[in-house]
């Protein structure tokens, strides 16, 4: 059987195989399904499908179809009309089809052989294969009739073809090509390859509206069947109004309804069947009176207009559904890594009552990405997912999470064994870049969840935190274990704090505090400190919420709020304290913004604040991801007249190295060196060395955490310019100074 199938596939498209057999097989069928009417003693086609058959054979097989078409036409015409009419019929069939197909393929190329329903080919097919084809064929046919080349129509010699009969004939050919081409294409392609029929029914299923239900389908086909039956019923029934040419107008809204709900593939078959039935029973709803020709012309024009309207509408509807489906698929795919994303995970969890989620966490990808670029991170995740594929079952998938995580959804059966197998396989993976093997650390955590999952993103955050623990234990961490509860609580606390931060920004629930900074000669200014009001109006210290603000990308918004409120207060109280000065902290994310200096300048102009009244404190950390922009921002602020202070110097990221290039006017020594300097010779030497370095850079020095008189005297002897701490003053609300 396999050998027979292989042999058939090898020879089926030879000119002596299907191209030769199909015309003889299908021509009698299209001849039978075509409809004819008699006008003035002449039989003319009302629905002509033979032309569509010859056109579609030429479209699919090209010149290979020529022998079969010519032999079939000769065989069908010669016995009844003779040699000369048969030759002329072969000539005008071949000429019209050849010209129309040549023009069609000139503009479409080989892609013109694809199935019907393609939006980009629709107008080319209507113009060349329907309109031009029918026009050429009819012109050749009437030219032959006019010259008497058809033996059975001698009475039509030298008679003008511009009659109602010609119009009906022409519109019947248009309708025949319009509905016959896609249906005959389906038949021939299914004969060549029966699997195409399966593909066509899949296309029908995809094009049908998602919300179509059986009651609506029954109502649609019931209405259509009832209207068709009433129209083709003999004239002696009790509803003579249904046997009227005007009843055709009722078909259009029903067919449009079906088109909107079913799409092109299904409605083409429905309209083809309805049209053949109606044309076969044309005498039932076309009254044979004095206006018979006019009724026929109206009917053919209605059929042709309906066919074009339904075809274009169906193709547009199907195209729109295909685009929507493609958009939905793209929404569920990460555009960089090309793996399913969290939206796809959420959709898949709905289809599976119980699932196990495994989180693979690779924090080292951030560092590797800085050295090798983003492409390295993308390729690593893609190749790791490909490497893990053999371990996964068919219904288990890998999803792209935010950051440097991958999530694997697996079966909950034997979850611990499956996760251990996946984790072991992941740790064996080696990524080769420029001949170097890279194997970042991989943490693993997992849990079993039931649908519905109302807290998926919170759950993923908990899994990531547990995966960080796995980096040290080198074992998968189960979220269900009691030891994981502490981590879960920490994640929930983070989320709660993030919500409080958002509410604080929206509702102004921050509080400005100030702490004095004083010099030996009595010069004083204040550092602005921030507190946040909690749910019970308690004051939350910045050490609690600022790290989370940095983590969630809210630090710049908080800095702008502090700048705005501080300058607003300075403007309101300038008559009481005209020379007040304030030091305001800026987060690393703020000074890395390209528009931060512009924001600060606009605020100073708005509130008439002198730049000399502001000291902007910056902490030197590894979060300064854009050092060039940070230095540019600080230099711009210095040029405006603001003072720049480096906060917590001595413990920051590469403090001494960056001090050479970082623009600053003030150096604030971290309090960890100050509060025990009288008891620690090392701390004392460090503070002394920082003072000497600052003097070389012509920078003022501020010492933090000054809590005793002895420490203050020691600092002043070293040459410290300003001191700050509880000895000088504790933080108080800004309006209490």
Secondary structure, 3 states (H helix, E strand, C coil): CHHHHHHHHHHCCCCCCHHHHHHHHHHHHHHHHCEEEEECCEEEEEECCHHHHHHHHHHHHHHHHHHHHHHHHHHHHHHHHCHHHHHHHHHHHHHHHHHHHHHHHHHHHHHHHCCCCCHHHHHHHHHHHHHHHHHHHHHHHHHHHHCCCCHHHHHHCCCCCCCHHHHHHHHHHHHHHHHHHHHHHHHHHHHHCCHHHHHHHHHHHHHCCCCCCHHHHHHHHHHHHHHHHHHHCCCCCCCHHHCCHHHHHHHHHHHHHHHHHHCHHHHHHHHHHHHHHHHHCHHHHCCCCCCHHHHHHHHHHHHHHHHHHHHHHHHHHHHHHHHHHHHHHHHCECCCCCCECHHHHHHHHHHCCEEEEEEEECCCHHHHHHHHCHHHHHHHHHHHHHHHHHHCCCCCEEEECCCCEEEEEECCCCHHHHHHHHHHHHHHCCEEECCEEECCCCEEEEEEEECCCCCHHHHHHHHHHHHHHHHHHCCCEECCCHHHHHHHHHHHHHHHHHHHHHHHHHHCCEEEEEEEEEECCCCEEEEEEEEEECCCCCEEEHHHHHHHHHHCCCHHHHHHHHHHHHHHHHHHCCCCCCCCCEEEEECHHHHCCCCHHHHHHHHHHHHCCCHHHEEEEEECCCCCCCHHHHHHHHHHHHHHCCEEEEEEECCCCCHHHHHCCCCCCEEEECHHHCCCCCCCHHHHHHHHHHHHHHHHCCCEEEECCCCCHHHHHHHHHHCCCEECCCCCCCCEEHHHC
